[in-house]
Amino acid sequence: MQLTIRNVLPSDKKIVLDFCKSTFSWGDYIHHVWDDWLDEGNFFVLTENRRPVAICHAFIIKNAKLVWIEGIRVDPNYRQKGYAKKLVTKAEAIAKKNDCTLSSMLIESKNFKSFKLAAKLHYARKEKWDYYFLAPKKHSITNAQQVKSAKEVKILLTSSEFYIKSWRWLPLDAKTISSLIKEKKIIISKDQNRIDSLGIITESDHFEKTIMLTLIYTTKSGIKKILPYIQNLTYEKKFERIQILTTKKLPSYPDLEKRLSFYHMTKNLG
């Protein structure tokens, strides 16, 4: 038996998407990101006797010395052979060559097999995140605003280490916060001059017409201000969906739908 790990080729697409299409009960997203991952590089496949049977993508964030490992998929007919472990080990090796000191990945809360693999590879659960779905909607009045100064949100932002862009957990440091403010990506609502909700909005790089909201802080009254703002914003931009990620338990809000829960997993590579 011949095993090889190599870069993914465009010609691998059909066979890979065929074994990915039933990954989850709702299908999979690999077909949406395939071309982008090819362009980004570090998208590799494990072949058995030249047949593609498993894939993985490693996204290097050099300024943070971080690798984000995603899209680990193994053909159901070739599981229980340690192929996923080989791919993660390959991704970590690439990360170390790029001077990364931290490796991260996301695992759905009921994916017990992946947790078992992560434990063997010495990954730890950092935080549990909930994913909510919300549709755009026109609102005539929205009681939220864009942040203009880091001073008014410093305490709240330091309570979170990461924000999400395109389903990647990115470090939330001072330089990034300053950049997000300039880009008008940090949104707050207030109650008598006190912040009662704060979130970071980004446009997805991989999923069309999708706004992602990292909801860092909210109250029952705050959720009724910041979500209408986000809904109206996406409506005006003609986007089709809002994906909300948060570690906070959200109060009820019309049409807000909780979809899944995930664990953000990390490992020190130093």
Secondary structure as the mmCIF struct_conf table of DSSP 4:
data_model
#
loop_
_struct_conf.conf_type_id
_struct_conf.id
_struct_conf.beg_label_comp_id
_struct_conf.beg_label_asym_id
_struct_conf.beg_label_seq_id
_struct_conf.end_label_comp_id
_struct_conf.end_label_asym_id
_struct_conf.end_label_seq_id
STRN STRN1 LEU A 3 ASN A 7
HELX_RH_3T_P HELX_RH_3T_P1 PRO A 10 ASP A 12
HELX_RH_AL_P HELX_RH_AL_P1 LYS A 13 CYS A 20
TURN_TY1_P TURN_TY1_P1 LYS A 21 SER A 22
BEND BEND1 THR A 23 THR A 23
STRN STRN2 PHE A 24 PHE A 24
TURN_TY1_P TURN_TY1_P2 SER A 25 TRP A 26
STRN STRN3 GLY A 27 GLY A 27
BEND BEND2 TYR A 29 TYR A 29
HELX_RH_AL_P HELX_RH_AL_P2 ILE A 30 GLU A 40
BEND BEND3 GLY A 41 GLY A 41
STRN STRN4 PHE A 43 GLU A 48
TURN_TY1_P TURN_TY1_P3 ASN A 49 ARG A 50
STRN STRN5 ARG A 51 ILE A 61
HELX_RH_3T_P HELX_RH_3T_P2 LYS A 62 ALA A 64
TURN_TY1_P TURN_TY1_P4 LYS A 65 LYS A 65
STRN STRN6 LEU A 66 VAL A 74
HELX_RH_3T_P HELX_RH_3T_P3 PRO A 76 TYR A 78
BEND BEND4 GLN A 80 GLY A 82
HELX_RH_AL_P HELX_RH_AL_P3 TYR A 83 LYS A 97
TURN_TY1_P TURN_TY1_P5 ASN A 98 ASP A 99
STRN STRN7 LEU A 102 GLU A 108
TURN_TY1_P TURN_TY1_P6 SER A 109 LYS A 110
HELX_RH_AL_P HELX_RH_AL_P4 PHE A 112 LYS A 120
TURN_TY1_P TURN_TY1_P7 LEU A 121 HIS A 122
STRN STRN8 ALA A 124 LEU A 134
BEND BEND5 SER A 140 SER A 140
STRN STRN9 GLN A 145 GLN A 146
HELX_RH_3T_P HELX_RH_3T_P4 ALA A 150 VAL A 153
HELX_RH_AL_P HELX_RH_AL_P5 LYS A 154 LEU A 157
TURN_TY1_P TURN_TY1_P8 THR A 158 SER A 159
BEND BEND6 GLU A 161 GLU A 161
STRN STRN10 PHE A 162 LYS A 165
TURN_TY1_P TURN_TY1_P9 SER A 166 TRP A 167
STRN STRN11 ARG A 168 PRO A 171
HELX_RH_AL_P HELX_RH_AL_P6 ALA A 174 LYS A 182
TURN_TY1_P TURN_TY1_P10 GLU A 183 LYS A 184
STRN STRN12 ILE A 186 ASP A 191
TURN_TY1_P TURN_TY1_P11 GLN A 192 ASN A 193
STRN STRN13 ARG A 194 GLU A 203
BEND BEND7 ASP A 205 PHE A 207
TURN_TY1_P TURN_TY1_P12 GLU A 208 LYS A 209
STRN STRN14 THR A 210 THR A 218
HELX_RH_AL_P HELX_RH_AL_P7 LYS A 220 GLU A 236
TURN_TY1_P TURN_TY1_P13 LYS A 237 LYS A 238
STRN STRN15 ARG A 241 THR A 246
BEND BEND8 THR A 247 LYS A 248
HELX_LH_PP_P HELX_LH_PP_P1 LYS A 249 SER A 252
TURN_TY1_P TURN_TY1_P14 PRO A 254 ASP A 255
STRN STRN16 GLU A 257 ASN A 268
#
